Amino acid sequence: MNYYNSIIDTIGNTPLVKLNKVTKGIRGTILAKVEYFNPGNSVKDRIAVRMIEDAEERGVLKPGGTIIEGTSGNTGMGLALAAIGKGYRCIFTMADKQSQEKIDILRAVGAEVVVCPTNVAPDDPRSYYSVAKKLNRDIPNSLYPNQYDNPANAAAHYETTGPELWRDTDGQITHFAAGVGTGGTISGTARFLKEQSASVVSIGIDTYGSVFKKYKETGVFDEGEIYPYLTEGIGEDILPENVDFNLIDHFVKVTDKDAAIMTRRLAREEGLFVGWSCGSAAHGALEWAREHLTDDDVMVILLPDHGTRYLGKIYNDTWMKDHGFLEDRAFKTARDIVHNKNGHSELTTIGSGVSVSQAIQVLNRYGISQIPVTDADGHIVGSLTDSTVLNRLIQDPSVKDHHVSDVMDKPFKFVGLDNTIDALSSLIDRDNKALLVRDEKEQIHIITQADLLAAMTN
């Protein structure tokens, strides 16, 4: 008889599928590593079992224990399946931007789910990172695998994903692309592949609102890069230890909209019913391939999960239209506002070291009410508004001779190009008078209340 002793024994050895239609006009052979063939329908099954078995071997997880993890859903599913086979209880914390399907699936396999707010700092006690750590401290005989910093994460891909790709491409793989979240998938896989052939190129797919790409290219952790985005499973506002930037040759950023549209294309044109970050991986990898691949190259794009997690979002036309992701949308976005400025949106800034009186002159010269403040290196470190200056001058007229850094407010928030006007409006308030957005060419634009009013009435 041919059978497996448990469901977790079926993890791995997922197929490579050639992409044929979405790759039109691109040279080389482009293959998808389809990870939804794992029993939990995602690549995270690989690391879940590896992290649990590592904890058992080290004696930090004993029979009857509890597994506690912060997850975007897929790691939780893998941990839950492993826990069923091994007799553990599971509690997972998730950010509230995750799809309801992910929450329902985890509960269906017996896990407890604690939903936490998305738009809080990682060290905020309400964040899903912090809540998971607190539960781990409070519950005896519990394990917090911490997929972000646990070396077993990358090790799982070094031991399984990398060897599978080398075997199934007969050693001909030249490029590997994958989304970067915890970093384990791309770092572990790339390490193995580069040990077989140092010429293999690894491409990490990032999202707008995440810190990875700029950190790789400049070594600067820029909090100004961090802003809310919708894509699930990739990008971070922290630097996980599993992200080995030495093993990731290039980063490509992908917008929420481009990722969502490519995800639907993969389903309709390739028959691959995959998740949202799969669209990110495919879009980013193909954009890079279009410029760099030759006829002899073999690129593998890892598609991490299944489309069932996103039925209420990107596979729902109403949701897509409401977020401006379909071309017949009625909702304008930050992209539309920038485009409609017809090239007159070049960002005006002022240095933090100039005097307040000089800043007033700049505000008057350009007829603006607010301006971003930069440091000596050109990084945005604050903001200045005419109302703030006026209030400070009324209190103390000598403020006009102070440096801008003495009176500036916190920096304006960055938003994504695909954020709709209703979302943008909710972010502008008394404490945040304008918004900043970075376009595909990395140019920064400002969106003011006047811009929003004009967009709403045109």
C-alpha positions as CSV (number, residue, x, y, z in Angstrom):
1,M,0.0,0.0,0.0
2,N,1.1,3.5,-0.8
3,Y,0.1,6.1,1.8
4,Y,1.4,8.8,4.2
5,N,1.4,8.5,8.0
6,S,0.0,12.0,8.4
7,I,-0.9,15.0,6.4
8,I,2.3,16.8,7.2
9,D,4.3,14.1,5.4
10,T,2.8,15.4,2.1
11,I,4.6,18.8,2.4
12,G,7.0,19.8,-0.3
13,N,7.9,18.6,-3.8
14,T,5.5,21.0,-5.3
15,P,5.4,21.3,-9.1
16,L,7.0,23.8,-11.5
17,V,4.5,25.1,-14.1
18,K,5.6,27.0,-17.2
19,L,4.0,30.5,-17.6
20,N,2.8,31.0,-21.2
21,K,0.4,34.0,-21.6
22,V,1.4,36.6,-18.9
23,T,5.0,36.3,-20.1
24,K,4.2,37.4,-23.7
25,G,7.2,39.4,-25.1
26,I,9.6,38.3,-22.4
27,R,12.6,36.2,-23.3
28,G,13.8,33.0,-21.6
29,T,11.9,30.3,-19.8
30,I,9.7,31.4,-16.9
31,L,8.4,28.8,-14.5
32,A,6.1,29.1,-11.4
33,K,6.8,27.1,-8.3
34,V,3.2,26.5,-7.2
35,E,3.2,26.2,-3.5
36,Y,-0.5,25.8,-3.0
37,F,0.0,22.1,-3.7
38,N,1.1,21.9,0.0
39,P,-1.6,20.5,2.3
40,G,-2.2,23.8,3.9
41,N,-2.2,25.5,0.5
42,S,0.9,27.6,1.1
43,V,4.7,27.7,1.2
44,K,4.5,28.3,5.0
45,D,3.8,24.6,5.6
46,R,7.5,24.0,5.1
47,I,8.6,26.3,7.8
48,A,5.9,25.4,10.3
49,V,6.9,21.8,10.6
50,R,10.6,22.7,10.7
51,M,10.1,25.3,13.5
52,I,8.1,22.9,15.6
53,E,10.5,20.0,15.2
54,D,13.4,22.3,16.0
55,A,11.7,23.4,19.2
56,E,11.0,19.8,20.2
57,E,14.6,18.9,19.6
58,R,15.8,21.8,21.8
59,G,13.3,20.8,24.5
60,V,11.5,24.2,24.5
61,L,8.2,22.7,23.4
62,K,6.9,19.8,25.5
63,P,3.8,17.5,25.1
64,G,0.5,19.3,25.6
65,G,2.1,22.7,24.9
66,T,0.7,25.7,23.2
67,I,2.0,27.3,19.9
68,I,1.6,31.0,19.7
69,E,2.5,33.0,16.6
70,G,1.9,36.3,14.8
71,T,0.9,35.4,11.3
72,S,-0.7,36.8,8.1
73,G,-2.5,33.5,8.0
74,N,-0.5,31.0,6.0
75,T,2.1,30.3,8.7
76,G,-0.7,29.8,11.1
77,M,-2.3,27.2,8.8
78,G,0.9,25.3,8.6
79,L,1.4,25.4,12.3
80,A,-2.2,24.3,12.9
81,L,-1.8,21.3,10.7
82,A,1.4,20.3,12.4
83,A,-0.2,20.9,15.8
84,I,-3.1,18.6,15.0
85,G,-0.7,15.8,14.2
86,K,1.4,16.4,17.3
87,G,-1.2,17.3,19.8
88,Y,-0.6,21.0,20.5
89,R,-2.9,23.9,21.1
90,C,-2.6,26.9,18.8
91,I,-3.2,30.7,19.4
92,F,-2.5,33.1,16.5
93,T,-2.4,36.9,16.4
94,M,-3.3,38.6,13.1
95,A,-3.4,42.1,11.8
96,D,-6.9,43.3,11.0
97,K,-6.1,43.9,7.3
98,Q,-5.9,40.1,6.7
99,S,-8.8,38.6,4.8
100,Q,-11.7,37.1,6.8
101,E,-11.2,33.9,4.9
102,K,-7.8,33.4,6.5
103,I,-9.3,33.9,10.0
104,D,-12.1,31.5,9.3
105,I,-9.8,28.8,7.9
106,L,-7.6,29.0,11.0
107,R,-10.6,28.6,13.3
108,A,-11.8,25.8,11.2
109,V,-8.7,23.7,12.0
110,G,-9.1,24.4,15.7
111,A,-6.9,27.5,16.2
112,E,-7.7,30.4,18.4
113,V,-7.3,33.7,16.6
114,V,-6.7,37.2,18.1
115,V,-7.2,40.1,15.7
116,C,-5.0,43.1,16.3
117,P,-4.9,46.6,14.7
118,T,-2.7,47.0,11.6
119,N,-1.7,50.7,11.8
120,V,0.3,50.7,15.0
121,A,4.0,50.5,15.5
122,P,5.6,47.0,15.9
123,D,6.5,47.7,19.5
124,D,3.0,49.0,20.4
125,P,1.4,46.7,22.9
126,R,-1.6,46.3,20.6
127,S,0.4,45.1,17.6
128,Y,0.1,41.5,16.6
129,Y,3.9,41.1,17.3
130,S,3.5,42.4,20.9
131,V,0.3,40.5,21.7
132,A,1.9,37.2,20.6
133,K,4.9,37.9,22.8
134,K,2.7,38.7,25.8
135,L,0.7,35.5,25.4
136,N,3.9,33.5,25.2
137,R,5.1,35.1,28.5
138,D,1.7,34.5,30.2
139,I,1.0,30.9,29.1
140,P,3.2,28.1,30.6
141,N,4.7,25.5,28.2
142,S,4.1,27.7,25.2
143,L,6.2,28.3,22.1
144,Y,6.5,31.6,20.2
145,P,8.2,30.3,17.0
146,N,8.7,33.9,15.8
147,Q,9.1,33.1,12.1
148,Y,10.7,36.5,11.5
149,D,13.9,35.8,13.5
150,N,13.8,32.0,13.8
151,P,16.7,30.4,11.8
152,A,14.6,27.3,11.2
153,N,12.5,29.4,8.8
154,A,15.3,29.9,6.3
155,A,16.7,26.5,7.1
156,A,13.5,24.9,5.9
157,H,13.9,26.4,2.4
158,Y,17.6,25.7,2.3
159,E,16.8,22.0,3.0
160,T,13.7,21.6,0.7
161,T,12.8,24.5,-1.6
162,G,16.3,25.1,-2.9
163,P,17.1,21.5,-3.6
164,E,13.8,20.9,-5.3
165,L,14.4,23.9,-7.7
166,W,17.9,22.7,-8.6
167,R,16.6,19.1,-9.2
168,D,13.5,20.0,-11.2
169,T,15.4,22.5,-13.4
170,D,18.2,20.1,-13.9
171,G,20.6,22.7,-12.5
172,Q,19.6,25.2,-15.3
173,I,17.9,27.8,-13.1
174,T,19.5,31.3,-13.6
175,H,17.1,33.5,-11.7
176,F,14.9,33.1,-8.6
177,A,12.2,35.5,-7.6
178,A,10.0,35.5,-4.5
179,G,8.1,37.9,-2.2
180,V,10.0,39.1,0.9
181,G,8.1,39.2,4.2
182,T,9.8,37.3,6.9
183,G,12.7,36.7,4.5
184,G,13.0,32.9,5.0
185,T,11.8,31.8,1.6
186,I,14.1,33.9,-0.5
187,S,17.1,33.8,1.9
188,G,17.1,30.1,2.5
189,T,16.4,29.2,-1.2
190,A,18.9,31.7,-2.6
191,R,21.6,30.4,-0.2
192,F,21.3,26.9,-1.5
193,L,21.0,27.9,-5.2
194,K,24.1,30.2,-5.0
195,E,26.1,27.4,-3.4
196,Q,25.3,25.3,-6.5
197,S,26.0,28.2,-8.9
198,A,27.3,31.6,-7.8
199,S,25.8,33.2,-10.9
200,V,22.1,32.5,-9.9
201,V,20.4,35.9,-9.5
202,S,17.8,36.4,-6.7
203,I,15.1,39.0,-7.0
204,G,13.1,40.0,-3.9
205,I,9.6,41.4,-4.4
206,D,8.7,44.3,-2.1
207,T,5.6,46.5,-1.8
208,Y,5.2,50.2,-1.5
209,G,4.9,51.0,2.2
210,S,7.7,48.6,3.1
211,V,11.3,49.4,4.1
212,F,13.2,46.6,2.3
213,K,14.1,48.0,-1.1
214,K,15.5,51.3,0.2
215,Y,17.4,49.6,3.0
216,K,19.0,47.2,0.5
217,E,20.1,50.0,-1.8
218,T,21.1,52.6,0.8
219,G,21.6,50.9,4.2
220,V,19.1,53.4,5.6
221,F,16.1,52.2,7.6
222,D,13.8,55.0,6.6
223,E,10.6,55.3,8.6
224,G,9.3,57.6,5.9
225,E,9.0,54.5,3.7
226,I,6.4,53.0,6.0
227,Y,2.8,53.6,5.3
228,P,-0.4,51.4,5.1
229,Y,-0.7,49.1,2.2
230,L,-3.2,46.3,1.4
231,T,-1.2,43.5,0.0
232,E,-0.9,40.6,2.4
233,G,2.1,38.5,3.2
234,I,5.0,40.6,1.9
235,G,6.8,43.8,3.0
236,E,7.6,44.8,6.5
237,D,8.0,47.8,8.8
238,I,10.8,45.9,10.6
239,L,14.0,44.1,9.5
240,P,13.5,40.4,10.3
241,E,16.7,38.5,11.0
242,N,15.7,36.0,8.3
243,V,16.1,38.7,5.6
244,D,19.7,38.2,4.4
245,F,20.3,41.2,2.2
246,N,23.6,39.7,1.1
247,L,21.7,36.9,-0.6
248,I,19.1,39.1,-2.3
249,D,20.6,40.7,-5.4
250,H,17.8,43.1,-6.4
251,F,14.5,44.4,-5.0
252,V,11.5,45.3,-7.1
253,K,8.5,47.2,-5.5
254,V,5.0,46.4,-6.7
255,T,1.8,48.4,-6.0
256,D,-1.4,46.9,-4.5
257,K,-3.2,47.5,-7.7
258,D,-0.6,45.9,-10.0
259,A,-0.4,42.9,-7.7
260,A,-4.2,42.4,-7.6
261,I,-4.6,42.6,-11.3
262,M,-1.8,40.2,-12.0
263,T,-3.3,37.8,-9.5
264,R,-6.5,37.7,-11.4
265,R,-4.6,37.3,-14.7
266,L,-2.8,34.3,-13.4
267,A,-6.1,32.7,-12.6
268,R,-7.8,33.6,-15.9
269,E,-4.9,33.2,-18.3
270,E,-2.7,30.5,-16.7
271,G,-5.3,28.6,-14.6
272,L,-3.4,29.3,-11.5
273,F,-5.9,30.2,-8.7
274,V,-3.4,31.9,-6.4
275,G,-3.2,34.5,-3.7
276,W,-2.5,38.2,-3.7
277,S,1.2,38.2,-3.0
278,C,1.6,35.7,-5.8
279,G,0.5,38.5,-8.1
280,S,3.1,40.7,-6.5
281,A,5.8,38.1,-7.1
282,A,4.8,37.6,-10.7
283,H,4.3,41.2,-11.7
284,G,7.6,42.3,-10.1
285,A,9.6,39.4,-11.5
286,L,8.2,39.8,-15.0
287,E,8.9,43.6,-15.0
288,W,12.5,42.8,-14.1
289,A,12.7,39.9,-16.6
290,R,11.4,42.1,-19.4
291,E,14.6,44.2,-19.2
292,H,17.2,41.6,-18.2
293,L,16.4,38.0,-19.3
294,T,18.0,36.4,-22.3
295,D,16.8,33.5,-24.4
296,D,18.9,31.0,-22.4
297,D,17.8,32.1,-19.0
298,V,15.5,30.1,-16.7
299,M,13.6,32.1,-14.1
300,V,11.5,30.5,-11.3
301,I,8.9,32.6,-9.6
302,L,7.7,31.2,-6.3
303,L,3.9,31.6,-5.9
304,P,3.3,31.2,-2.2
305,D,-0.4,30.5,-1.6
306,H,-4.0,29.7,-2.9
307,G,-6.7,32.0,-4.0
308,T,-9.3,30.8,-1.5
309,R,-7.8,33.2,1.1
310,Y,-8.9,36.1,-1.1
311,L,-12.4,35.3,-2.4
312,G,-13.9,38.4,-0.6
313,K,-11.2,40.7,-1.8
314,I,-9.3,40.5,-5.1
315,Y,-11.6,37.9,-6.6
316,N,-14.6,40.0,-5.7
317,D,-15.4,42.6,-8.5
318,T,-17.2,45.0,-6.1
319,W,-14.3,45.0,-3.7
320,M,-11.9,45.6,-6.6
321,K,-14.0,48.5,-7.9
322,D,-14.3,50.0,-4.4
323,H,-10.6,50.1,-4.1
324,G,-10.0,51.5,-7.6
325,F,-8.3,48.3,-8.9
326,L,-10.6,47.9,-12.0
327,E,-10.3,50.2,-14.9
328,D,-14.0,51.1,-14.9
329,R,-13.7,52.4,-11.4
330,A,-15.6,55.4,-10.1
331,F,-13.2,56.0,-7.3
332,K,-10.2,58.3,-7.8
333,T,-6.8,57.5,-6.3
334,A,-3.6,59.2,-5.3
335,R,-2.2,58.2,-8.7
336,D,-5.0,60.2,-10.4
337,I,-4.3,63.3,-8.2
338,V,-0.6,63.2,-9.1
339,H,-1.3,62.6,-12.8
340,N,-3.9,65.4,-12.9
341,K,-1.3,67.9,-11.7
342,N,0.2,67.7,-15.2
343,G,3.8,67.8,-14.0
344,H,3.2,70.6,-11.5
345,S,3.7,68.4,-8.5
346,E,7.4,68.8,-8.0
347,L,8.0,68.6,-4.2
348,T,9.1,71.8,-2.5
349,T,11.0,71.2,0.8
350,I,12.9,73.3,3.3
351,G,15.9,72.4,5.4
352,S,15.6,71.9,9.1
353,G,18.5,74.3,9.7
354,V,17.1,77.4,8.1
355,S,15.3,80.1,10.1
356,V,11.6,80.3,10.6
357,S,11.6,83.7,8.9
358,Q,13.2,82.2,5.8
359,A,10.6,79.4,5.9
360,I,7.8,82.0,6.0
361,Q,9.3,83.5,2.8
362,V,9.3,80.2,1.1
363,L,5.6,79.5,2.0
364,N,4.7,83.0,0.7
365,R,6.8,82.7,-2.4
366,Y,5.1,79.4,-3.5
367,G,1.7,80.3,-2.1
368,I,1.5,77.1,0.0
369,S,0.3,76.4,3.5
370,Q,2.5,73.4,4.3
371,I,6.0,72.1,3.4
372,P,8.0,69.0,4.3
373,V,11.2,69.5,6.2
374,T,14.5,67.7,5.3
375,D,17.8,67.2,7.0
376,A,21.2,67.7,5.6
377,D,21.0,64.4,3.7
378,G,17.7,65.2,2.1
379,H,15.7,62.8,4.3
380,I,12.2,64.0,5.3
381,V,12.3,64.6,9.1
382,G,9.4,66.8,9.8
383,S,6.8,69.2,8.4
384,L,5.9,72.9,8.8
385,T,2.5,74.5,8.3
386,D,1.5,78.2,8.3
387,S,-0.9,77.6,11.2
388,T,1.9,76.1,13.4
389,V,4.2,79.1,12.6
390,L,1.5,81.6,13.3
391,N,0.6,80.1,16.7
392,R,4.2,80.0,17.7
393,L,4.9,83.6,16.6
394,I,1.8,84.8,18.6
395,Q,3.2,83.1,21.7
396,D,6.8,84.3,21.1
397,P,7.7,86.7,18.3
398,S,11.4,85.8,18.7
399,V,10.6,82.4,17.2
400,K,11.2,83.9,13.8
401,D,14.9,83.7,14.4
402,H,14.8,80.0,15.5
403,H,15.7,77.1,13.3
404,V,12.8,75.3,11.6
405,S,13.8,72.2,13.5
406,D,12.7,73.9,16.7
407,V,9.1,74.4,15.6
408,M,8.4,71.7,13.0
409,D,5.8,69.0,13.4
410,K,6.1,65.3,12.7
411,P,6.6,64.3,9.0
412,F,3.5,64.0,6.8
413,K,2.4,60.4,6.3
414,F,3.3,58.5,3.2
415,V,0.5,56.8,1.4
416,G,0.3,54.3,-1.5
417,L,-0.4,55.3,-5.1
418,D,-3.5,53.2,-5.2
419,N,-5.1,54.6,-2.0
420,T,-8.5,55.9,-2.9
421,I,-9.8,59.4,-2.1
422,D,-11.9,58.2,0.8
423,A,-8.9,56.6,2.4
424,L,-6.8,59.6,1.8
425,S,-9.4,61.9,3.3
426,S,-9.5,59.9,6.5
427,L,-5.7,60.4,6.9
428,I,-5.8,64.2,6.7
429,D,-6.7,65.8,10.0
430,R,-5.7,68.6,12.4
431,D,-2.4,66.8,13.2
432,N,-1.6,65.7,9.6
433,K,-2.3,68.5,7.1
434,A,-1.0,66.8,4.0
435,L,0.1,63.5,2.6
436,L,3.2,62.3,0.6
437,V,3.2,59.7,-2.1
438,R,6.1,58.1,-3.9
439,D,5.6,57.2,-7.6
440,E,7.1,54.4,-9.6
441,K,10.1,56.6,-10.4
442,E,10.7,57.2,-6.7
443,Q,9.7,60.8,-7.0
444,I,7.9,62.2,-4.0
445,H,4.7,64.2,-4.4
446,I,2.5,66.1,-1.9
447,I,-1.3,65.8,-1.6
448,T,-3.0,68.6,0.2
449,Q,-6.6,69.2,1.3
450,A,-7.0,71.4,-1.7
451,D,-5.9,68.6,-4.0
452,L,-8.5,66.3,-2.4
453,L,-11.3,68.9,-2.8
454,A,-10.4,69.4,-6.5
455,A,-10.4,65.6,-7.1
456,M,-13.8,65.2,-5.4
457,T,-15.4,68.0,-7.5
458,N,-13.9,67.3,-10.9
